[in-house]
């Protein structure tokens, strides 16, 4: 029998916006660092405009996941992206 999990935000729950995520791993965890990038704050090598630009990414949150939880998260994100694509197909807002 499936179990329904009811999400209940805690007293210290915060909401953040992230437009970049860095994913790494340790021997026991998957680490996702949710960041905020403001491309206007980046630096460009004026002598060589095609050279690597340095753009600061402010880390807003670090999330450590077990590999099993990370696998579930990947599946859940893929499912939500599929739904989003279906709903926004042909939309000018997409």
N, C-alpha and C positions, 0 to 999 in steps of 0.2 A: 504494500500500500504506500503510495507516494506521501511524503510529508510536505506540508506547506510551511515555508519559513516566512514569518511576519517581520519585516524590517521595522525597527524602532530606533530612531536616532537618539543617541545619548546626549547628556548635558553638554559635552564638549565637542560635539560633532560640528565640523566646519564644512562649508561648501567652497570649492576652489574652481578656477578655470585654468585649463592647461591646453596649450597649443603645441606642445612637444613632450614626448615621453622617451626617456632613455631606459633600456632594459638590459640588465646584467644578471649574472648568477654567481652564487657561491657554491661550495660543495653540497649544501643542504637547502638553499633557498633560491627563488627567483626574485630579483629586486627590480621594481619599477619606480623610477623617479619622474614624477610629474612636474613639468617645468613651464614657465611662462617666458616666451621670447618676444622681445620688442625689436623687430628688425631695424628700426630707426636708430637703435643704440649701438649697432654693430660698427666695426672699424674695417676699412678697406685699405689695402696696400695701394696707395696712389701711384707708385712707380710701376706697378703691374696690376691693373684692374682685374685681370682674370685669376690672380692669385687667391689663395684661401682667405676668406674674410673671417674675422673673429666676431662672433655674436654671443653676448652673454645670455645664459639661460638660467633664470632664477628658479631654484628648486623650491617648489611649493609644498611637496609632500613626497616622502619615501614610503613605499609599501613593500613589505617583505611577504612573499607568498610561498607556501609549500609547492613543490612541483605539481601535485595533484590539484591543488586549488588553482594554480596557474593554467593547467589544462582546461579546467572548467570555465575559467574566465575567458580564455581564447574562444571556446565554443560559444559562450554566451554573447561575446562581442560580435562574432561572425553572424550569429542568428539575428542580432539587433541590426547590424549593418544590412543584412539581406532584407529585413522588414523596411528599413529606412529607404533603401534603394527602390523597393517595390512601391512604396507610398509616394516617393518624390519623383518617380520617373516622369519626365515631361514637364515637371514643375520648373518655373523660372526661378524659384527660391533656392533650388538645390545647388 
